Every structure is written in C-alpha cells, then in structure tokens.
C-alpha cells in the first residue's frame, strides 16, 4: 500500500508558510525593524506647518496629539518584533503568535498614521499642508507594514489540517492564524497578584486616556490603536495568560478592578468626564440586567429600557420633586426599594402572559411593551389621561441625594482631590454596579442559572429533564427587570429630570433598547465583563463622534458589521460561545486524497 504523510505527521513536520509578499525572511525582519524605528523617529518631526489642526503637530522634537499614537504603535511593533526572536527581557510578550502579532501592530500603526495624514489634508485643504515629518511617517509606516506582510506565518503548512496556502490572498489569511499558546510556567503567587494589579492599572490608564481625548480626530486614532493593539495582545497569547491568572485569583481580580474604578474620578480634573463615566455605569448595569434575560435565559427582549424607566419614574415620584402629584420625599433607600419593586411588578405582569411565546413573537411583544410604556408616560399629563407624570415635560427638579449627611450635589474634598457632583454619583453608581455584578454572578452559578442555560440551549430537552421552563423564564424576566429598576433610581437623580423621550427603542443617545441589546451581544452574552465593556464602548463612541455629524450612524453600523464578522462571539466570550462560533463539534476529517499509513492500515 502506498504510504503518504497523514495530517498528524504534517503538523509535526510542517513547513513555514511564506508571507503574503515574496520577501526573503531576513529581509522581511530587517524591513520591519528599520521601518518601525524610522516611524518612531518621524514623530519627533513636524507633520504640518500650522497649529489650526488639533493637537499642534508643528513642533520639532516634541510629539503631540495623534503623533503620540503613531509613536506608541511603532514602539509596540518593534517590541513584539524583537520578542519573537528571543530577545532577553521581551520573550514574555509573545508566548503564542509572533509574526501575526507584529503584522496586526504594523497595520494598526499604518492605519493611525494615514488617518492622521488624511485628516490633515481634509482639515487644511490638501496634502500640500504636510511637512516632511508627515511624509516620512507615511512612507515608513507603509514600509513597516509591507515588511510585516513578508514575515512567515506562525502556523506551519498543514498544521491545522488544511491544504498549504498557495495564492497571495490565501497566504495573507493564513498569516493571521496563531498557534495555541504554550503552557505557562508556574509563577510565584506574589508575582501573579502583581501582574493582575498592573493589568488593572493599564486598563484604567487606557480608559482614562480614551475618555479624556479633547477632540474627535484623536479619539478615532485612539480607537484604531486600541482595536489593533487589543487584537495583537490577544494573538500574542497574553490575554489567555491573564485570563488564567484571573480565574486563579478571582477575589484579587475583583478587588483590583474595584480599586481601579474608584480611582477614576480622582484622575479627572473636570467633572465633564465624570459625567460620561457615571452614565456609562448606568448603561452598563442595565445591560448586565438584560444579560440575565438574553445572555443566560435566551429571551429576546426589545423593550427592556422600559424597566429602567419604571424604576426612574417610581423614584422620581417619591423623591420630593415639586412636579410630583404625591408631594412626598422618602429616604433614598426607600426610593430604591420602591423603584426596584415597581420594576419587578411590571416584569411579572408583562412576563406572565407573554413568556409562553417564543422567538420572534416574544420579541414583538416586548417591543410593544416598551412603546406602550413610553406613550403611557407621555399621555399621563392631566389632559389625555390622569395627571401623574406631567406628560412630555416629565418630572423635573428632582433633588440631589443626601446620604449620611453627605450631599452628592455639592463639591467635596477627599484626600486633597476635589470631587464634583458627577464624581459623587459615579462612586454611588459604582456601589450599585458591584451589587448588580454580585447578584448576576451568584445567579449564574446557582441551580437556577444552570436551568436558564439549559432552557436557552434547548427548551424541549430542558422540559424533558424536569425543568419548569415557564417558571425559570419568568424568574429571569423578573430579576432582569429588578436590576434595571435599581439603576433607574439613581438615573432619576443624576439627570434631574425624567421624561418619556429618554426611553425610546432606538436613538443614537444610549441607553435605549437597541443599544442595550447591542452592548450585550457585542460585549459577550452570558459573561460579566462583556456587557460592561460593550456598554462603555457604545456610550463613549457616540459621545466622542459628534464631530462627524450625520455620518455617525453609518460608521457605527459599519463597525458593528465588521465586529460581528470577525468576532461574532463578542469581545469577551465564554468557552461555550467560542466553540459555537469557531468549532464544528465534529471530528476533523482529512481534506484531499489522504491514504492510511502502514501502521494505521
């Protein structure tokens, strides 16, 4: 019998796949190194002659604005490139993918640089406004990317069971594949804790930089660098290494994340960014409540923002607003109970008759509930209905909270730092976020949480195993509504006014039902950190992209399409979703005419 190499043998003795560009390996490596160094040096030269472009890129020897992002991208490209060749002190940077990581960073640096050059040309009226430094940066970043395209792929030919790539496009796609990260050696416990703390600090720095960008062009450049940089870090295997450490030290991870979040308002000199941070927390906690309904129980709810409105209206009516017809002002803890209880009641009332529906029918019913709530609040103005909510004018002049003699509406000095109104509410909302995260984690890991997952995966099979599917879904619906109501009680005091227009199904100003659902899906259904990250991005991006006007929704839609194409399981996905979107669930079948070896025969 003829003996040919089996796929297992190919994996063991596979040959390197050349890059998309036909460059000798040594030439490709040298091109990347020299190109990254020259790109770094170009940021110390003037890129334009006038300071009319934001960031003042006219100074030699002092990078600023978007130049700093190009400088960072070039340094990261060079560092990961050197790490791939065993440079002492840098080996830890790339435990898995090496060349694919360098390629991602080189393309990110190219994207930032050319975006800056195009923005200068658009803002000032042509490329004639570029200084030599800008032209050098454009050329050297392109050279770096071309050199990275000439690097060999990290995955050998045939290692994944596929036929070796032949064409340029096939080799280009193969260049982005990365092998599994090798097992990490055991580190001392104190060092693992220090790594987790450092990761929390880096996360705080990145978020603070993004939220503190002064103009839209800088924020777009930040998104480009963060997107390519995040993908490169994941491709290098660092994300998986960090995930293993966080799973091992969960309490340390939660503490580090909490400390980093508490430190955020102390890093801000203006209360404007604290406003965005507070609204992000409100949006994120509501998204986490929706994650119970959609991510765990698998119920498509398109009117979930109404439960946020129920909690906000309930708290506003009993918090001492002059426009409230009840004329009462209860303590905040009582308002929280009233708001959460009202949302819970509405969740049960709406869920009991509708949760026997499935799929699209349930989605339509919940969408109708969201619109009915908004229209009802608008009509309860004393003319079209009873005088309760003041109609479209809403309930204004909601007083600030006062907790333990601490008025959240006033500035306070803490440890020498001035904390304004929104910084105070940020810290309060952070407490609510911790409570909601704790409830979500406990519910997810409980018996009822496992029942939710069973119903989500296959309701018929879950019923056959003795699970009362209707009761389980109703509990999920009620819990999700309650968590949204908790966030609504704080939102009412943060915004001063509660109006029906705040709770539409879709509007380019979150929170609304469409953005909440997008935050859960894009962030990662069924996870804790996924909806928090998704909500932060979906709130921050519209707030920073106002300078592009009518093109916001167009670019936002394109970004969603790309993310769903290349990361369908979400930014933070659990193991189940990764297998669902990236594995067939079947044994690998050899492709082509592969005959058995003598031993197998």
C-alpha positions in Angstrom: 0.0 0.0 0.0 1.2 3.5 -0.8 2.3 5.4 2.2 1.7 9.2 2.4 2.0 11.7 5.2 -1.0 11.9 7.4 -2.3 15.3 8.8 -0.7 14.4 12.2 2.7 14.0 10.6 2.2 17.2 8.7 1.5 19.0 12.0 4.7 17.7 13.5 6.9 18.4 10.5 5.0 21.2 8.8 7.0 23.8 6.9 6.7 27.5 7.4 4.3 29.3 5.1 5.8 32.4 3.5 4.2 35.7 4.0 1.8 37.4 1.6 4.7 39.3 0.0 7.6 37.3 -1.5 10.4 38.7 0.7 13.4 36.7 2.0 12.9 36.0 5.8 16.0 38.1 6.7 14.9 41.0 4.5 11.4 41.0 6.0 12.7 41.0 9.5 15.1 43.8 8.8 12.4 45.8 7.0 10.1 45.7 9.9 12.8 46.7 12.4 14.1 49.6 10.4 10.6 50.7 9.4 9.4 50.8 13.0 12.5 52.7 14.1 12.1 55.3 11.4 8.4 55.7 12.0 9.2 56.3 15.7 11.7 58.9 14.8 9.4 60.6 12.4 7.0 61.5 15.2 9.7 63.9 16.5 9.4 66.0 13.3 6.7 68.5 12.4 3.9 67.0 10.4 2.2 70.2 9.4 3.0 73.9 9.3 0.0 75.4 11.1 -1.5 74.8 14.5 -5.0 75.0 13.1 -5.1 71.2 13.0 -5.9 70.0 16.5 -3.0 68.8 18.6 -0.4 71.2 17.2 1.8 68.9 15.1 4.1 71.8 14.2 6.8 71.3 16.9 10.0 69.5 16.2 11.3 67.3 18.9 8.1 67.2 20.8 5.4 64.7 19.6 1.8 65.7 20.4 -1.8 64.6 19.7 -2.0 61.9 17.0 1.8 61.7 16.7 1.9 60.1 20.2 -0.4 57.3 18.9 1.8 56.6 16.0 4.8 56.7 18.3 3.1 54.1 20.6 2.2 51.9 17.7 5.8 51.9 16.3 7.3 51.1 19.7 4.8 48.2 20.2 5.6 46.9 16.8 9.3 46.9 17.4 9.0 45.4 20.9 6.8 42.5 19.8 9.0 42.0 16.7 12.1 41.7 18.9 10.3 39.5 21.4 9.6 37.0 18.6 13.3 36.4 18.3 14.1 35.6 21.9 15.5 39.0 23.0 16.1 38.7 26.7 13.6 40.6 28.7 11.0 40.6 25.9 10.2 36.9 25.5 7.2 37.1 27.7 5.5 39.5 25.3 4.7 36.8 22.7 4.1 33.3 24.2 1.9 32.3 21.2 1.6 34.2 17.9 4.8 36.2 17.0 4.7 37.3 13.4 0.9 37.6 13.3 1.1 39.9 16.3 3.7 42.1 14.6 1.5 42.2 11.4 -1.5 43.4 13.4 0.5 46.1 15.1 2.2 47.2 11.9 -1.2 47.5 10.2 -2.5 49.5 13.2 0.4 51.9 13.1 -0.2 52.3 9.3 -3.9 53.0 10.0 -3.2 55.6 12.6 -0.6 57.4 10.5 -2.5 57.6 7.3 -5.7 58.5 9.1 -3.8 61.5 10.6 -2.4 62.5 7.2 -5.8 62.3 5.6 -7.4 64.2 8.4 -4.8 67.0 8.0 -5.4 67.1 4.2 -9.2 67.3 4.8 -9.0 69.8 7.5 -6.4 72.2 5.9 -7.2 71.6 2.3 -4.8 69.1 0.7 -1.6 67.2 1.2 0.4 70.4 0.4 0.0 71.3 4.1 2.2 68.4 5.2 5.7 69.0 6.5 8.5 66.5 5.7 7.9 64.7 9.0 4.4 63.7 8.0 5.5 62.4 4.6 8.3 60.4 6.2 5.9 58.9 8.7 3.5 57.9 5.9 6.3 56.2 3.9 8.0 54.4 6.8 4.7 53.1 8.3 3.9 51.7 4.9 7.4 50.1 4.7 6.8 48.5 8.1 3.5 47.1 7.1 5.0 45.7 3.9 7.8 44.1 5.8 5.3 42.5 8.2 3.4 41.1 5.3 6.6 39.3 4.2 7.1 37.6 7.6 6.4 33.8 7.7 3.1 32.7 9.2 3.1 31.4 12.8 1.2 28.2 11.8 3.1 25.7 9.7 1.7 24.4 6.5 -0.8 21.6 7.1 -0.7 22.0 10.9 -4.5 22.8 11.0 -5.4 20.1 8.6 -5.9 22.5 5.7 -4.0 22.3 2.4 -1.0 24.6 2.3 -2.0 28.1 1.0 -0.8 28.9 -2.5 -2.1 32.2 -3.6 -1.3 35.6 -2.2 -4.8 36.0 -0.7 -4.6 32.6 0.9 -1.2 33.3 2.4 -2.5 36.7 3.7 -5.4 35.0 5.5 -3.0 32.3 6.8 -0.7 35.0 8.2 -3.3 35.9 10.8 -3.6 32.4 12.2 -1.8 31.8 15.6 -0.9 28.6 17.3 -2.2 27.7 20.7 -0.3 29.4 23.5 2.2 27.1 25.2 1.6 26.3 28.8 3.0 28.9 31.1 5.4 28.0 33.8 4.3 28.5 37.4 5.0 31.9 38.8 5.3 33.0 42.5 1.9 33.9 44.0 3.0 37.5 44.7 4.1 38.0 41.1 0.8 36.7 39.8 -1.0 39.2 42.0 1.3 42.0 40.9 0.5 41.2 37.3 -3.2 41.4 37.9 -2.8 44.7 39.7 -0.7 46.0 36.8 -3.3 44.9 34.3 -6.0 46.8 36.2 -3.7 49.9 36.2 -3.2 49.6 32.4 -6.9 49.2 31.9 -7.6 52.3 34.0 -4.9 54.3 32.0 -6.3 53.2 28.6 -9.9 54.1 29.6 -8.9 57.4 31.1 -6.9 58.3 28.0 -9.9 57.4 25.7 -12.4 59.3 27.8 -10.1 62.3 28.1 -9.4 62.9 24.4 -10.0 66.5 23.6 -11.2 66.2 20.0 -12.8 63.7 17.7 -9.8 63.0 15.5 -7.7 62.0 18.5 -10.5 59.6 19.7 -10.7 58.0 16.3 -7.0 57.4 16.3 -7.3 56.0 19.8 -9.9 53.5 18.6 -7.7 52.4 15.8 -4.7 51.8 18.1 -6.9 50.2 20.8 -8.6 47.9 18.2 -5.4 46.6 16.6 -3.5 46.6 19.9 -6.1 44.6 21.6 -6.2 42.1 18.8 -2.4 41.9 18.8 -2.3 41.3 22.6 -4.9 38.5 22.2 -3.0 37.0 19.3 0.3 37.0 21.3 -1.4 34.9 23.9 -1.1 37.5 26.7 -4.9 37.7 27.1 -5.2 33.9 27.7 -2.3 34.1 30.2 -4.0 36.9 32.1 -7.4 35.1 32.0 -5.8 32.0 33.6 -4.4 34.3 36.4 -7.7 36.0 37.0 -9.5 32.7 37.2 -7.0 31.5 39.7 -7.2 34.7 41.8 -10.8 35.8 41.4 -11.0 37.8 44.7 -7.8 39.6 43.9 -9.1 40.4 40.4 -12.4 41.8 41.7 -10.6 43.9 44.3 -8.1 45.3 41.7 -10.9 46.2 39.3 -12.9 47.9 42.1 -9.8 49.9 43.2 -9.1 51.0 39.6 -12.8 52.1 39.2 -12.7 54.0 42.5 -9.5 55.8 41.3 -11.1 57.0 38.1 -12.8 60.2 39.5 -9.6 61.1 41.3 -7.8 61.1 37.9 -10.1 63.7 36.4 -9.6 67.4 36.7 -13.0 68.2 35.1 -16.4 66.9 36.1 -17.4 66.5 32.4 -15.6 63.2 32.1 -17.1 62.0 35.4 -20.5 62.7 33.8 -19.7 60.3 31.0 -18.3 57.8 33.5 -21.5 57.9 35.6 -23.7 57.5 32.6 -21.5 54.6 31.4 -22.1 52.8 34.7 -25.8 53.3 34.5 -25.8 52.0 30.9 -23.5 49.1 31.9 -25.6 47.9 34.9 -28.8 48.0 32.9 -27.0 46.0 30.1 -25.9 43.5 32.8 -29.6 43.1 33.8 -30.5 42.5 30.2 -27.8 39.9 30.1 -29.7 37.8 32.5 -32.7 37.8 30.2 -30.9 37.5 26.8 -27.5 36.0 27.7 -28.5 33.4 30.3 -32.1 32.6 29.6 -32.1 33.3 25.9 -35.2 35.5 25.8 -35.1 38.3 23.2 -36.4 41.4 24.9 -36.6 44.5 22.7 -38.4 46.7 25.2 -36.1 46.3 28.2 -35.3 50.0 28.6 -38.9 50.4 29.8 -37.9 48.7 33.1 -35.2 51.3 33.6 -37.9 54.0 33.0 -40.3 52.3 35.6 -37.6 52.5 38.2 -36.7 56.1 37.4 -40.3 57.3 37.3 -41.1 55.5 40.6 -38.1 57.0 42.3 -38.8 60.5 40.9 -42.4 60.5 42.1 -41.4 59.8 45.7 -38.2 61.8 45.9 -39.6 65.3 46.6 -39.9 66.8 43.1 -42.2 69.8 43.1 -43.9 68.3 40.0 -44.8 65.1 41.6 -48.5 64.8 42.4 -47.8 62.8 45.5 -45.8 65.5 47.3 -43.7 63.1 49.3 -40.0 62.7 49.8 -38.9 59.3 51.2 -35.3 58.3 52.1 -33.2 57.1 49.2 -33.1 53.5 50.5 -36.9 53.5 50.4 -36.9 55.1 46.9 -34.6 52.3 45.8 -36.9 49.6 47.1 -39.9 51.3 45.5 -38.2 51.6 42.1 -36.9 48.1 42.2 -40.3 46.7 43.4 -42.2 48.6 40.7 -39.9 47.2 38.0 -40.2 43.7 39.5 -44.0 44.0 39.5 -44.1 45.2 35.9 -41.7 42.4 34.9 -44.0 39.8 36.4 -47.1 41.4 34.9 -45.6 41.6 31.4 -43.8 38.3 31.6 -46.6 36.1 33.0 -48.9 36.2 29.9 -46.1 36.6 27.3 -43.3 34.2 28.2 -45.2 31.3 26.7 -44.3 32.8 23.3 -41.0 32.1 21.6 -38.5 33.7 19.4 -39.8 36.5 17.1 -43.2 36.6 18.7 -41.8 37.3 22.2 -39.5 40.0 20.7 -42.5 41.7 19.1 -44.5 41.6 22.3 -41.6 43.1 24.4 -41.1 45.8 21.7 -44.7 46.7 22.0 -44.5 46.9 25.8 -41.6 49.3 25.6 -43.5 51.6 23.3 -46.7 51.3 25.4 -44.8 52.4 28.4 -43.3 55.4 26.7 -46.6 56.5 25.2 -48.4 55.9 28.5 -46.0 58.1 30.4 -46.4 60.8 27.8 -50.2 60.7 28.0 -50.5 60.9 31.8 -50.5 64.7 31.6 -53.9 65.5 33.0 -55.4 66.0 29.5 -55.1 62.7 27.7 -55.1 60.8 31.0 -54.6 61.2 34.7 -52.2 63.9 35.9 -49.3 61.7 37.2 -46.2 62.1 35.0 -46.6 65.6 33.7 -46.7 64.3 30.1 -43.8 65.0 27.7 -42.4 67.6 30.1 -41.6 64.8 32.5 -40.8 65.2 36.2 -38.2 67.9 36.6 -36.3 69.4 39.6 -35.5 66.0 41.3 -33.4 67.0 44.3 -29.9 65.7 44.8 -29.4 62.8 47.2 -28.1 63.3 50.7 -26.7 60.2 52.3 -25.4 60.2 55.9 -25.2 64.0 55.8 -23.2 63.9 52.6 -24.9 65.9 49.8 -24.0 64.4 46.5 -24.8 67.5 44.6 -22.1 69.5 46.3 -18.3 69.5 45.8 -16.3 67.7 48.4 -12.6 67.4 49.1 -11.4 63.9 49.6 -7.7 63.2 50.1 -6.8 66.6 48.7 -8.9 65.9 45.5 -11.9 67.9 44.5 -14.9 65.7 43.7 -17.8 67.3 41.9 -21.4 66.3 41.6 -21.0 63.6 39.0 -17.9 62.2 40.7 -20.0 61.6 43.8 -22.7 60.0 41.7 -20.1 57.9 40.0 -18.9 56.4 43.3 -22.6 55.8 44.3 -23.3 54.1 41.0 -20.1 52.0 41.4 -21.6 50.6 44.6 -24.8 49.7 42.7 -22.7 48.1 40.0 -20.9 45.9 42.5 -24.3 44.8 43.9 -25.7 44.0 40.5 -22.5 42.2 39.4 -22.6 40.1 42.6 -26.3 39.2 42.0 -25.5 38.3 38.4 -22.6 36.0 39.4 -24.5 34.3 42.2 -27.5 33.7 39.9 -25.3 32.5 37.1 -23.5 29.9 39.3 -26.7 28.7 41.0 -29.1 25.9 40.2 -31.5 28.4 38.6 -28.6 29.7 36.5 -27.9 26.3 35.1 -31.6 25.9 34.4 -31.5 29.2 32.4 -28.7 27.9 30.3 -30.5 24.6 29.7 -33.6 26.4 28.6 -31.6 28.7 26.3 -29.8 25.8 24.6 -32.8 23.5 24.2 -36.1 24.2 25.9 -37.6 20.9 24.8 -34.8 18.9 26.3 -34.9 21.0 29.5 -38.6 20.3 29.9 -37.9 16.6 29.4 -35.3 16.8 32.2 -38.0 18.1 34.6 -37.3 21.9 34.4 -40.3 24.1 34.6 -39.3 26.3 31.7 -42.1 28.9 32.2 -41.2 29.5 35.8 -37.5 29.6 35.1 -38.0 32.2 32.3 -40.3 34.3 34.5 -37.7 34.4 37.2 -35.1 35.6 34.7 -37.5 38.3 33.4 -38.4 39.5 36.9 -34.7 39.5 38.0 -33.6 41.4 34.9 -36.4 44.0 35.4 -35.5 44.4 39.1 -31.8 45.1 38.2 -32.8 47.7 35.7 -35.1 49.4 38.2 -32.2 49.6 40.7 -30.2 51.6 38.1 -33.2 53.7 37.2 -33.5 55.0 40.8 -30.0 56.5 40.5 -30.5 57.7 37.0 -33.5 59.8 38.1 -31.3 61.8 40.5 -28.4 62.1 38.1 -30.4 63.5 35.2 -32.5 65.8 37.4 -35.5 65.2 35.1 -37.2 62.0 33.9 -39.0 62.3 30.5 -40.6 59.7 28.2 -38.2 60.6 25.4 -35.3 59.0 27.4 -36.8 55.5 26.9 -37.2 55.1 23.2 -36.4 51.8 21.4 -33.7 53.3 19.2 -31.9 56.6 19.3 -28.2 57.5 18.9 -28.1 58.5 22.5 -28.0 55.5 24.9 -29.4 54.0 26.9 -32.2 52.6 24.7 -33.4 49.1 24.0 -31.4 48.7 20.7 -28.1 49.9 22.2 -28.7 47.8 25.3 -29.1 44.7 23.2 -26.1 45.6 21.1 -24.0 46.1 24.3 -24.9 42.6 25.5 -24.2 40.9 22.1 -21.1 42.8 21.2 -19.6 42.6 24.7 -20.3 38.9 25.1 -23.6 37.2 26.1 -23.6 35.3 29.4 -20.4 37.0 30.7 -20.0 39.5 33.5 -17.3 41.8 31.9 -18.7 41.6 28.4 -21.8 43.8 28.8 -19.8 46.2 30.9 -17.1 46.7 28.2 -19.8 46.7 25.4 -21.8 49.4 27.2 -18.7 51.5 27.9 -17.8 51.4 24.2 -21.4 52.0 22.9 -21.8 55.0 25.2 -18.3 56.5 24.7 -18.3 56.2 20.9 -21.4 58.4 20.2 -20.3 60.9 22.8 -16.9 61.3 21.1 -18.0 61.1 17.4 -20.3 64.1 17.4 -17.8 65.9 15.1 -18.7 63.8 12.1 -22.4 64.7 12.3 -24.7 62.7 10.1 -22.1 60.0 9.4 -22.2 58.7 12.9 -24.8 56.0 12.3 -23.2 55.0 9.0 -19.7 54.5 10.5 -21.2 52.9 13.6 -23.1 50.4 11.5 -20.0 49.5 9.5 -18.1 49.0 12.8 -20.8 46.7 14.1 -20.8 44.7 10.8 -17.0 44.2 10.9 -17.1 43.2 14.6 -19.8 40.7 14.0 -17.9 39.3 11.0 -14.6 38.8 12.7 -15.7 38.4 16.4 -19.2 37.0 16.4 -19.0 35.6 19.9 -18.4 39.1 21.3 -15.4 41.0 22.7 -15.4 38.8 25.9 -16.8 35.4 25.1 -17.2 32.3 27.3 -16.0 28.9 26.3 -19.4 27.8 25.0 -19.7 30.7 22.6 -16.2 30.3 21.3 -16.9 26.6 20.5 -20.3 27.5 19.0 -18.9 30.1 16.5 -15.4 28.6 15.8 -15.8 24.8 16.1 -17.9 22.4 14.2 -18.3 19.9 17.0 -17.2 17.1 14.7 -14.0 15.2 14.4 -11.6 16.7 11.9 -11.9 15.0 8.5 -8.7 15.0 6.4 -9.1 17.0 3.2 -7.9 15.8 -0.1 -6.8 12.3 -1.0 -5.0 11.1 2.2 -4.3 7.4 2.4 -3.5 5.5 5.6 0.0 4.9 6.8 1.3 1.3 7.1 0.8 1.4 10.9 -2.8 2.6 10.6 -3.5 0.0 7.9 
